[in-house]
Amino acid sequence: MRPHAVHLTDHAREVLESIQSEADALESEILAPLDETERNLLLPLLHRIAAHADLPAGIHPGLQRRRRARREPR
């Protein structure tokens, strides 16, 4: 089997950024009642629940990259 590289067009990058912005806004709205400490606790707890339910890990690998990017100073 040959590996294939997939590259996004400029338009696709713009659409992806727009979707990411909408997802971030929705996440902020959903998590509004939680303070920062509670938000930081939520993801590991959800991972534990998913592991207990034998759900496959890594379904959303971009989530970890986004969380690290938010913590890094800009």
DRENROPA-580007 format. One record per residue: residue number from 1; residue in one letter; x negated, y negated, z of N, C-alpha, C in turn. Coordinates in Angstrom, 2 decimals, padded with zeros to 5 digits, always signed. Each point is the difference from the previous one (the first is absolute). Example, Ala and Ser with C-alpha at 12.3 -4.5 7.8 and 13.67 -1.06 7.14 Angstrom:
2
<node resi="1" resn="A" n_u="-013.19" n_v="+005.69" n_w="+007.80" ca_u="+000.89" ca_v="-001.19" ca_w="+000.00" c_u="-000.90" c_v="-001.20" c_w="+000.00"/>
<node resi="2" resn="S" n_u="+000.35" n_v="-001.05" n_w="-000.72" ca_u="-000.82" ca_v="-001.19" ca_w="+000.06" c_u="+000.77" c_v="-001.09" c_w="+000.73"/>
***
This chain:
74
<node resi="1" resn="M" n_u="-000.84" n_v="+001.17" n_w="+000.00" ca_u="+000.84" ca_v="-001.17" ca_w="+000.00" c_u="-000.89" c_v="-001.24" c_w="+000.00"/>
<node resi="2" resn="R" n_u="+000.35" n_v="-000.98" n_w="-000.82" ca_u="-000.76" ca_v="-001.25" ca_w="-000.08" c_u="+000.63" c_v="-001.06" c_w="+000.89"/>
<node resi="3" resn="P" n_u="-000.83" n_v="-000.73" n_w="+000.72" ca_u="+000.56" ca_v="-001.11" ca_w="+000.79" c_u="+000.39" c_v="-001.16" c_w="-000.92"/>
<node resi="4" resn="H" n_u="+001.01" n_v="-000.72" n_w="+000.40" ca_u="+000.46" ca_v="-001.15" ca_w="-000.77" c_u="+000.02" c_v="-001.22" c_w="+000.92"/>
<node resi="5" resn="A" n_u="-000.44" n_v="-001.11" n_w="-000.52" ca_u="+000.03" ca_v="-001.26" ca_w="+000.75" c_u="+001.24" c_v="-000.78" c_w="-000.41"/>
<node resi="6" resn="V" n_u="+000.68" n_v="-000.56" n_w="+000.98" ca_u="+001.17" ca_v="-000.82" ca_w="-000.26" c_u="-000.32" c_v="-001.41" c_w="+000.48"/>
<node resi="7" resn="H" n_u="+000.22" n_v="-000.98" n_w="-000.86" ca_u="-000.29" ca_v="-001.39" ca_w="+000.33" c_u="+001.28" c_v="-000.81" c_w="-000.13"/>
<node resi="8" resn="L" n_u="+000.22" n_v="-000.89" n_w="+000.96" ca_u="+001.18" ca_v="-000.86" ca_w="-000.04" c_u="-000.24" c_v="-001.18" c_w="-000.94"/>
<node resi="9" resn="T" n_u="+001.06" n_v="-000.39" n_w="-000.67" ca_u="-000.05" ca_v="-001.22" ca_w="-000.82" c_u="+000.10" c_v="-001.20" c_w="+000.94"/>
<node resi="10" resn="D" n_u="-000.28" n_v="-001.17" n_w="-000.53" ca_u="+000.15" ca_v="-001.21" ca_w="+000.82" c_u="+001.45" c_v="-000.16" c_w="+000.47"/>
<node resi="11" resn="H" n_u="+000.93" n_v="+000.29" n_w="-000.89" ca_u="+001.41" ca_v="-000.09" ca_w="+000.37" c_u="+000.34" c_v="+000.99" c_w="+001.12"/>
<node resi="12" resn="A" n_u="-000.51" n_v="+001.21" n_w="-000.10" ca_u="+000.26" ca_v="+001.01" ca_w="+001.03" c_u="-000.58" c_v="-000.45" c_w="+001.34"/>
<node resi="13" resn="R" n_u="-001.16" n_v="-000.63" n_w="+000.00" ca_u="-000.59" ca_v="-000.52" ca_w="+001.24" c_u="+000.91" c_v="-001.06" c_w="+000.62"/>
<node resi="14" resn="E" n_u="+000.54" n_v="-000.88" n_w="-000.84" ca_u="+000.91" ca_v="-001.04" ca_w="+000.48" c_u="+001.26" c_v="+000.61" c_w="+000.61"/>
<node resi="15" resn="V" n_u="+000.55" n_v="+001.01" n_w="-000.66" ca_u="+001.19" ca_v="+000.67" ca_w="+000.50" c_u="-000.32" c_v="+000.69" c_w="+001.33"/>
<node resi="16" resn="L" n_u="-001.14" n_v="+000.66" n_w="+000.07" ca_u="-000.41" ca_v="+000.68" ca_w="+001.23" c_u="-000.15" c_v="-000.99" c_w="+001.15"/>
<node resi="17" resn="E" n_u="-000.62" n_v="-001.15" n_w="-000.26" ca_u="-000.15" ca_v="-001.03" ca_w="+001.03" c_u="+001.36" c_v="-000.51" c_w="+000.46"/>
<node resi="18" resn="S" n_u="+000.92" n_v="-000.17" n_w="-000.93" ca_u="+001.35" ca_v="-000.46" ca_w="+000.35" c_u="+000.72" c_v="+001.02" c_w="+000.87"/>
<node resi="19" resn="I" n_u="-000.10" n_v="+001.25" n_w="-000.39" ca_u="+000.63" ca_v="+001.08" ca_w="+000.78" c_u="-000.63" c_v="+000.07" c_w="+001.39"/>
<node resi="20" resn="Q" n_u="-001.32" n_v="-000.15" n_w="+000.07" ca_u="-000.69" ca_v="+000.04" ca_w="+001.28" c_u="+000.48" c_v="-001.14" c_w="+000.90"/>
<node resi="21" resn="S" n_u="+000.17" n_v="-001.18" n_w="-000.57" ca_u="+000.50" ca_v="-001.15" ca_w="+000.75" c_u="+001.39" c_v="+000.27" c_w="+000.55"/>
<node resi="22" resn="E" n_u="+000.85" n_v="+000.59" n_w="-000.83" ca_u="+001.36" ca_v="+000.33" ca_w="+000.45" c_u="-000.03" c_v="+001.06" c_w="+001.10"/>
<node resi="23" resn="A" n_u="-000.87" n_v="+000.99" n_w="-000.14" ca_u="-000.11" ca_v="+001.05" ca_w="+001.02" c_u="-000.51" c_v="-000.59" c_w="+001.31"/>
<node resi="24" resn="D" n_u="-000.97" n_v="-000.91" n_w="-000.07" ca_u="-000.53" ca_v="-000.64" ca_w="+001.21" c_u="+001.09" c_v="-000.82" c_w="+000.69"/>
<node resi="25" resn="A" n_u="+000.82" n_v="-000.71" n_w="-000.77" ca_u="+001.08" ca_v="-000.80" ca_w="+000.57" c_u="+001.03" c_v="+000.90" c_w="+000.68"/>
<node resi="26" resn="L" n_u="+000.33" n_v="+001.11" n_w="-000.64" ca_u="+000.96" ca_v="+000.94" ca_w="+000.58" c_u="-000.56" c_v="+000.62" c_w="+001.28"/>
<node resi="27" resn="E" n_u="-001.26" n_v="+000.37" n_w="-000.03" ca_u="-000.65" ca_v="+000.57" ca_w="+001.19" c_u="+000.03" c_v="-001.00" c_w="+001.15"/>
<node resi="28" resn="S" n_u="-000.29" n_v="-001.26" n_w="-000.29" ca_u="+000.03" ca_v="-001.03" ca_w="+001.04" c_u="+001.41" c_v="-000.16" c_w="+000.58"/>
<node resi="29" resn="E" n_u="+000.99" n_v="+000.06" n_w="-000.86" ca_u="+001.38" ca_v="-000.13" ca_w="+000.46" c_u="+000.39" c_v="+001.19" c_w="+000.89"/>
<node resi="30" resn="I" n_u="-000.35" n_v="+001.20" n_w="-000.43" ca_u="+000.36" ca_v="+001.20" ca_w="+000.76" c_u="-000.71" c_v="+000.02" c_w="+001.35"/>
<node resi="31" resn="L" n_u="-001.27" n_v="-000.41" n_w="+000.01" ca_u="-000.80" ca_v="+000.08" ca_w="+001.22" c_u="+000.08" c_v="-001.27" c_w="+000.86"/>
<node resi="32" resn="A" n_u="+000.85" n_v="-000.94" n_w="-000.38" ca_u="+000.10" ca_v="-001.28" ca_w="+000.72" c_u="+000.22" c_v="+000.14" c_w="+001.50"/>
<node resi="33" resn="P" n_u="+000.78" n_v="+000.97" n_w="+000.46" ca_u="+000.20" ca_v="+000.08" ca_w="+001.45" c_u="-001.21" c_v="+000.51" c_w="+000.78"/>
<node resi="34" resn="L" n_u="-001.00" n_v="+000.50" n_w="-000.69" ca_u="-001.18" ca_v="+000.56" ca_w="+000.67" c_u="-001.12" c_v="-001.03" c_w="+000.06"/>
<node resi="35" resn="D" n_u="-000.70" n_v="-000.05" n_w="+001.14" ca_u="-001.18" ca_v="-000.87" ca_w="+000.06" c_u="-001.18" c_v="+000.73" c_w="-000.65"/>
<node resi="36" resn="E" n_u="-001.14" n_v="-000.66" n_w="-000.09" ca_u="-001.15" ca_v="+000.58" ca_w="-000.72" c_u="-000.46" c_v="+001.31" c_w="+000.63"/>
<node resi="37" resn="T" n_u="-000.01" n_v="+000.07" n_w="+001.32" ca_u="-000.41" ca_v="+001.24" ca_w="+000.69" c_u="+000.94" c_v="+001.14" c_w="-000.36"/>
<node resi="38" resn="E" n_u="+001.29" n_v="-000.26" n_w="+000.02" ca_u="+000.97" ca_v="+001.03" ca_w="-000.34" c_u="-000.13" c_v="+000.44" c_w="-001.45"/>
<node resi="39" resn="R" n_u="-000.24" n_v="-000.95" n_w="-000.89" ca_u="-000.18" ca_v="+000.34" ca_w="-001.41" c_u="-001.23" c_v="+000.90" c_w="-000.19"/>
<node resi="40" resn="N" n_u="-001.07" n_v="-000.31" n_w="+000.72" ca_u="-001.22" ca_v="+000.81" ca_w="-000.11" c_u="+000.18" c_v="+001.39" c_w="+000.56"/>
<node resi="41" resn="L" n_u="+000.93" n_v="+000.18" n_w="+000.92" ca_u="+000.29" ca_v="+001.32" ca_w="+000.56" c_u="+000.93" c_v="+000.82" c_w="-000.89"/>
<node resi="42" resn="L" n_u="+000.82" n_v="-000.67" n_w="-000.77" ca_u="+001.04" ca_v="+000.68" ca_w="-000.77" c_u="-000.56" c_v="+000.99" c_w="-001.02"/>
<node resi="43" resn="L" n_u="-000.95" n_v="-000.41" n_w="-000.80" ca_u="-000.50" ca_v="+000.87" ca_w="-001.07" c_u="-000.59" c_v="+001.30" c_w="+000.53"/>
<node resi="44" resn="P" n_u="-000.88" n_v="-000.04" n_w="+001.01" ca_u="-000.50" ca_v="+001.28" ca_w="+000.53" c_u="+001.12" c_v="+000.90" c_w="+000.55"/>
<node resi="45" resn="L" n_u="+001.00" n_v="-000.60" n_w="+000.60" ca_u="+001.13" ca_v="+000.80" ca_w="+000.50" c_u="+000.76" c_v="+000.65" c_w="-001.15"/>
<node resi="46" resn="L" n_u="+000.21" n_v="-000.76" n_w="-001.06" ca_u="+000.68" ca_v="+000.57" ca_w="-001.18" c_u="-000.84" c_v="+001.12" c_w="-000.63"/>
<node resi="47" resn="H" n_u="-001.33" n_v="-000.17" n_w="+000.00" ca_u="-000.87" ca_v="+001.07" ca_w="-000.52" c_u="+000.15" c_v="+001.27" c_w="+000.83"/>
<node resi="48" resn="R" n_u="+000.08" n_v="-000.15" n_w="+001.32" ca_u="+000.17" ca_v="+001.16" ca_w="+000.88" c_u="+001.32" c_v="+000.70" c_w="-000.29"/>
<node resi="49" resn="I" n_u="+001.05" n_v="-000.78" n_w="-000.18" ca_u="+001.31" ca_v="+000.57" ca_w="-000.31" c_u="-000.05" c_v="+000.74" c_w="-001.33"/>
<node resi="50" resn="A" n_u="-000.62" n_v="-000.61" n_w="-001.01" ca_u="-000.11" ca_v="+000.63" ca_w="-001.32" c_u="-000.81" c_v="+001.30" c_w="+000.07"/>
<node resi="51" resn="A" n_u="-001.09" n_v="-000.02" n_w="+000.77" ca_u="-000.82" ca_v="+001.20" ca_w="+000.15" c_u="+000.80" c_v="+001.11" c_w="+000.69"/>
<node resi="52" resn="H" n_u="+000.75" n_v="-000.36" n_w="+001.01" ca_u="+000.81" ca_v="+000.98" ca_w="+000.71" c_u="+001.06" c_v="+000.61" c_w="-000.92"/>
<node resi="53" resn="A" n_u="+000.50" n_v="-000.80" n_w="-000.93" ca_u="+001.01" ca_v="+000.47" ca_w="-000.95" c_u="-000.62" c_v="+000.69" c_w="-001.21"/>
<node resi="54" resn="D" n_u="-001.34" n_v="+000.18" n_w="+000.04" ca_u="-000.74" ca_v="+000.63" ca_w="-001.11" c_u="+000.19" c_v="-000.72" c_w="-001.33"/>
<node resi="55" resn="L" n_u="+000.14" n_v="-001.32" n_w="+000.06" ca_u="+000.08" ca_v="-000.78" ca_w="-001.24" c_u="-001.41" c_v="-000.16" c_w="-000.56"/>
<node resi="56" resn="P" n_u="-000.16" n_v="-000.02" n_w="-001.31" ca_u="-001.34" ca_v="-000.12" ca_w="-000.58" c_u="-000.63" c_v="-001.36" c_w="+000.33"/>
<node resi="57" resn="A" n_u="-001.27" n_v="+000.03" n_w="+000.36" ca_u="-000.73" ca_v="-001.22" ca_w="+000.32" c_u="-000.41" c_v="-000.71" c_w="-001.29"/>
<node resi="58" resn="G" n_u="-000.19" n_v="-001.32" n_w="+000.12" ca_u="-000.55" ca_v="-000.76" ca_w="-001.12" c_u="+000.96" c_v="-000.32" c_w="-001.11"/>
<node resi="59" resn="I" n_u="+001.29" n_v="+000.03" n_w="+000.28" ca_u="+000.96" ca_v="-000.31" ca_w="-001.06" c_u="-000.15" c_v="-001.45" c_w="-000.44"/>
<node resi="60" resn="H" n_u="-000.34" n_v="-000.88" n_w="+000.93" ca_u="-000.15" ca_v="-001.41" ca_w="-000.30" c_u="-001.42" c_v="-000.46" c_w="+000.36"/>
<node resi="61" resn="P" n_u="-000.99" n_v="+000.42" n_w="-000.78" ca_u="-001.39" ca_v="-000.32" ca_w="+000.36" c_u="-000.29" c_v="-001.49" c_w="-000.01"/>
<node resi="62" resn="G" n_u="+000.74" n_v="-000.79" n_w="-000.75" ca_u="-000.23" ca_v="-001.44" ca_w="-000.03" c_u="+000.35" c_v="-000.69" c_w="+001.30"/>
<node resi="63" resn="L" n_u="+000.80" n_v="+000.65" n_w="+000.82" ca_u="+000.40" ca_v="-000.60" ca_w="+001.26" c_u="-001.20" c_v="-000.27" c_w="+000.89"/>
<node resi="64" resn="Q" n_u="-000.93" n_v="+000.93" n_w="+000.10" ca_u="-001.18" ca_v="-000.20" ca_w="+000.84" c_u="-000.86" c_v="-001.14" c_w="-000.54"/>
<node resi="65" resn="R" n_u="-000.16" n_v="-000.08" n_w="-001.32" ca_u="-000.80" ca_v="-001.09" ca_w="-000.58" c_u="+000.64" c_v="-001.34" c_w="+000.31"/>
<node resi="66" resn="R" n_u="+001.33" n_v="-000.09" n_w="-000.09" ca_u="+000.69" ca_v="-001.26" ca_w="+000.29" c_u="-000.17" c_v="-000.39" c_w="+001.46"/>
<node resi="67" resn="R" n_u="+000.11" n_v="+000.96" n_w="+000.90" ca_u="-000.12" ca_v="-000.30" ca_w="+001.43" c_u="-001.41" c_v="-000.48" c_w="+000.33"/>
<node resi="68" resn="R" n_u="-001.03" n_v="+000.64" n_w="-000.60" ca_u="-001.39" ca_v="-000.42" ca_w="+000.24" c_u="-000.21" c_v="-001.41" c_w="-000.55"/>
<node resi="69" resn="A" n_u="+000.54" n_v="-000.28" n_w="-001.17" ca_u="-000.16" ca_v="-001.31" ca_w="-000.63" c_u="+000.63" c_v="-001.09" c_w="+000.86"/>
<node resi="70" resn="R" n_u="+001.10" n_v="+000.30" n_w="+000.65" ca_u="+000.66" ca_v="-000.99" ca_w="+000.86" c_u="-000.85" c_v="-000.31" c_w="+001.23"/>
<node resi="71" resn="R" n_u="-000.75" n_v="+000.98" n_w="+000.49" ca_u="-000.80" ca_v="-000.19" ca_w="+001.21" c_u="-001.32" c_v="-000.72" c_w="-000.28"/>
<node resi="72" resn="E" n_u="-000.49" n_v="+000.11" n_w="-001.24" ca_u="-001.29" ca_v="-000.60" ca_w="-000.35" c_u="+000.14" c_v="-001.52" c_w="-000.16"/>
<node resi="73" resn="P" n_u="-000.94" n_v="-000.76" n_w="+000.56" ca_u="+000.07" ca_v="-001.46" ca_w="-000.19" c_u="-000.19" c_v="-000.37" c_w="-001.47"/>
<node resi="74" resn="R" n_u="+000.71" n_v="-001.00" n_w="-000.40" ca_u="-000.08" ca_v="-000.42" ca_w="-001.42" c_u="-000.81" c_v="-001.24" c_w="-000.16"/>
***
